Amino acid sequence: MKKNTYLFFYRLCAIAIVAVFAALACLIQPAIAADKKYRFVMVSHIGSNDPNMKWLTLSLEEFEKKYPDVKTEYISTNQYSIQEHVRLIEQAVATKPDGIAVPIVSSDAMEGPLRNAIERGIPVVAFNIPDTRPEGERIPYLTYVGGDEYLTGKRLGEFAIAQAEAGKIPKPKKVMCANHDAAHQGLKARYRGMKDAMKTIGVEVEELFIGADPAKARNTMKSYLSANKDVNYIFTVASWSSPWAWGVANDMGLDPDVDNKGMTIICVDASPVALGGIKRGHVLATNSQGFWLQGYAPMEWLYWYHTLGYEPQSDIITGPIIVSKDNIDHWEKLVRNIFEKAYDDQDTW
C-alpha cells in the first residue's frame, strides 16, 4: 500500500509541475508575441491628401492586431512625383525591412530600386498598380494585390452603355477622359478600358491631361469642352477631380446631373467625394477596387512568405465592383464606418 501511495504522490507532483509550466507558458506567450520579429514597409503613392489613404492605414492597424509580431510602416508624400516615389523606395530599402509593398506606378523608374531590394533578399509585393509587362519581363515581385485598372474603365463604360440603352441616361457621343498624371500607368489603363468599352458602340474616347492643380484643371477642361461640343460624357480617372468636371460643365450650361439629357459624369473609387456625387445625382457611377484588402493582403503574404515559405501562384484581384444609385446606401454606410467624422470633410461637393 505504501508503494502505491508513493506512486500516487509522484504522479500528483508531476501533474502539478506540468500545470505550473503550462500556466507560465500562457503568461510568457503574450510577451513573446509582443516582440516585433518582422518589419514591413508600404511605400505608397497615396498621401494624406487622398481620402483612400485611410483604407490602407486602417487595414495595416487591423493586420498588426492579428499579427502582433509584425511592425508595419506607411510611407508616402502629399507632393507626389515619380522621382519622389523612387527616392522613398530607395530610402525604405536602405533600412533593410523584411518586406516591401509598393504600387508599380512606373515600371521603368521603379525597376532598378525594386530589383535591388529583391536581390538583397527583401521580398516585394505590388499593390494597387501592377507591372503590366509579361511575367518573364516584369519586376519579379511575389504577387500583385489590387484591382484591375483596365477592367475598372471597361466595366464602368459597359455599365454606362447599359444604362443608356435602357433610356436612363443619354447615349454617348464622345467621351472626355480627364487624367491628372500622364506618367501613371494605372490611370492610363483606366482610360484604355473605357476606350475599349466605348469602341463596341463606335464612340470615341479622348484623353485630356488636366494636371492636379484645381484652377488649371478647370481651365483646361473648359477650353477642351468649348472646342469639342460633341462631348457628352466625362470620365475622371480620380474621384477628387469629379467635382471640378461637374462644376465646369455646370457653369457652361451643359446640364451635368444624372438624367436622360445633357452631360454624364463617371468617376472611380468608393471615396466620400465619389459617393457624395452619386448621392446628389451629379455622378452616374464609380467603383470599389477593394482598397482595404490592398493594405491587409500584401502584409499577410509577406508574413506567410517568412513564416511558412508560401509564395502565391497568381495575382490577387480585388475589384472592380460598380457603385451606383442602386447600391449607394450600402457603400455610404460602409465608407462612413471607415472614415467616421472625416467622411463629411472629404465630401467636397
N, C-alpha and C positions, 0 to 999 in steps of 0.2 A: 504493500500500500504506500510505503514511504517513497519508493522509486517512482510510482505513478504520480505522487504529489509533486515531486521534483520536476518531472517532465511537464506536468501541467503548469507549474510555476515558470519554467523556462519558456514555454510556448507563449504564455501570457506576456512575459517580458519582451519577447521577440515581436509580438503583435504591437505592443506599446511603442517599441522603438521605431517600427515601420510607420506607425501612425504619426509619431513626432516628426520623422523625416518628411512625410507627406505634407504635414502642416507647414513645415519650414519651406518646402518647395513652393507651396502656394503663396507664401509670403514673399519669397525671393523672386518668383516669376515676374510680377509686375515691374520690379526694379530692373530686371534684365531686359524686359521688353521696352522699358523707357529709354534704354541706351540706344542712340541712333547708330545703326550699323551701316546705313546707306544714305547717300545724299543725291537726289535727283533734281535737275535744273530744267525748268521750262523757259526757253528763250523765245519770247513771243513778239509778234508784230502788233499785238493788240494792247494799247496802253490804257491808262485810267480814263482818258477822254472818250474811249469807246465803251458803250454800255455792255458789250459782250464779254469784257474782261471779267465781270463778276461771276459769270457762269464758270469760268475756268478756276478762279481763285477759291470759290466756294467748293468746287469739286476736289481741289487739292486738299482743302481742310478736311473734307469728309474722308479722303483717302488716308490721311495721317491718323484719323481716329481708328480706322480698321487696321492700319499697319503702323503701329507706334514706333517701330524700329527704323522708320524712314523719315528723313527730313526733306521736304520739298521747298524749292525756291522758285519764285516767279520773277523774271527779269524782262522789262520792256521799257519803252520810252514813248512819250507823247509827241516828240519831234521826230517822226518816223522818216527814215530813208534806208535804202538798201545798204549803203555804206555803214550807217549806224548799227543796223541789224547784224552785219558781218562782224563789226567790232565787238558787239555784245556776245556773239558766239565765241569769238577768239578769247574774250575775257573769261567766259564760263569754262572753256576747255582748259585754260591755264590753271584753274582752281582744282583740276582733276576730280570732277564729280564721278559718281558711279553710274550716271546715265544722263542723257540729254533728250528733251523733247523739243522739236522745232518745226515751224512751218517752212516749207521749201518755197519761199516767195520768189526766189530767183535761183535756178539750178546752177547757172554759170557763176554767179557771185558766191554761192554758198558751198560749192563743191569742194574747194580747197580746204577751208577750215573744218568741214564735216568729215571729209576723208582723213584728215589729220587726226581728228578725235577718234575715229574708228580704228585707225592704225595704232593709236596709243592704248587701245583696249577699252575705250569708252563706248558703250552701246548707244545707238541713236534711234529714236522713234520719230517719224514725221507725223505731225498732226495738222489738221485744218487744210493744209495745201500739200499735195504730194509732188514728188519729182515725176513729171508725166512722161519721161523717156522710157523706152523698153527696159525691162528688168536687168538685162545684162549691161546696160549703159548708165542706168540711174545710180545715184548715190546709194551705196549698199547699207541702208538702214534696216533695222529689224522688220518694221512694218509701218504702214500708214493707217492712222485712225482719223476719220473725218468724213465730211460729206463729199459728194462727187459734184464739183462745181459746174462741170459741163451739164450734168443731169439737172442741177438747180435751174439753170437758164432754160433748158429744154422742157422740163416739167411745168415751169411757170408759163412758158409760151404755149404749151399744149392746153393748160388749164384756161388761159385767156381765149384761145381759139374755140374751145368747147363752150365757154360762156357766150361768146359772140354768136356762135351757131345756134344757141338757144334763144337768141334775141335779147339777152340781158345787158349786153354792152355793145358798142359799135364794132363792126367788122374792121380789123386792122387794115390800114392803107400803107403806112410806113412807120417804122419803129425807130426812135432815137434811143441809143444805149448810152447813158451818161456814166462815164468811167473817170474816177478821180486819180488813178495811178496807172500810168501806161506800162510800168515795169512789173506789175503784179500779175503773175501767171494765173492765179485763181480767178481774178476779176475778168481776165480775157477769156477764160474758159466759160464763165457765165454768159458772156457775150456770144461766144460760139454756139452754146446750147440754144440760146434764144434765136439766133440766126437760123440754125438748122430747123427749129420748130416752125418758124415763120416761112421758111423756104417751101414747106409742104403745101402752103396755100398761095405761093407766089408773091409774098410780101417781103420787101427789102428791110433790112436792119442795118443801120449805120452807127458806127461807134464815134462818140464825141468825147474828147478828153477835156474835162471841166476843171481839174485841179481840186485841191482840198480847201481852198480859201472861199468862204461863202459868197462874198461880194463878187469875186472874179468868176466863180462858177455860175452865179446867176446871170451875169453879163454875157458869158459865153453861151449859155442856153438860150437867152433871149435873142441874141444875134442869129443863132442857128435856126430857131423856130421862125424868126421873121423871114429868113431866106428859104425855108423849107415848109411851106404852108400845107403840104400834103401829110405831114407827120401828125398822127392822132394817137400814138402810144409813146409813153416814155418809160424806159426800163432803167431804174437807177440801181447800179450794182452794189450800192451800200445803202442801208436803211436811212442813215442820218442825212443823206442828200435828197431824200424824197420830199421833205417839206420845201426845200429850195426849188425843186422842179414844180411842185404844185403851186407855190407862190408865184413863180414866173408865169406859168400857164394861166393862172387866175388873173393876174394883172393884165395879161394880154387878151383877156376875154375869151379864152379857149374852153371854158366850162370843164374843168378837170375833175369834177366829182364823179363818182361811180354811178353811171346811169346808161341809158341807151343812146346818148348823144355826146358830142364833144371829145375831149381828151381823156385817155385812160392811163393811170399810173400804176406801175408794178414795182415792187422793191424786194429786198432779200433780208433774211434773218428775223427771228422772233424776238425782236428787241422792243422796248417800250414805245419807241417812236414809230416803228412799223405797225405794231398792234394799235396804237393810238390813231394812226392814219386809217386803218381798216374800220375801226370803231366809229370814226367820224364820217366815213363814206368818202374819204379822199384817196384811198389806195385800194385797188382791187384785191391784191393778194401778195403774200410774202411766203417765206418758207422757214422751217426749222431744220438745221443741219446737225442737231444733237450736240450743241456746244458743251453741255455738262459732261457727256461721255468723252469728249475730246480732251478734257482735262484729266479725268479719272483713269480712263483705259490705258493711255500711254504709260502712266506711272505703274499701273498694275502689271503690264507686260514687262517693264524694266525689272520689277520686283521678281516676277516669276522667272525671268531670264537668269537672275543672280541666284535665287534660292532653289530652283527646280531644274534649271537648264533648258527651260522651254523656249522655243522660237516659233512664232506664228507663221503659218504656211500661206497666208493670203492677207491682203489688205482688209481693214475692218471699216465698212461703210456705214455711217451713222445718219445719213439723210440723202435727199431732201424729203420733207413732209410739207405738203401745201397747207397754208394757213389762210383762211378767207372768212367772210362773214358767217359762213356755215359752222365754223368751229371756233370762232373768236372768243367766246365766253370761256371755253376750256383753257385756251392758251393764255388769255389775260390772267386768269386765276393762277395758273402755273408760274407765269413770269413774275407776277406780283409777289408770289411766295419767295422767289429768288431775290428780287430787287428790294422788296419791302418799301421803306419810305423813299428810297431813291427812284422808284418807278415813276412817280409823277414829275420829279425833277428832270428826268431824262425823256419824258414825253414832250418834245419840243414843238408840238403843233400850237 
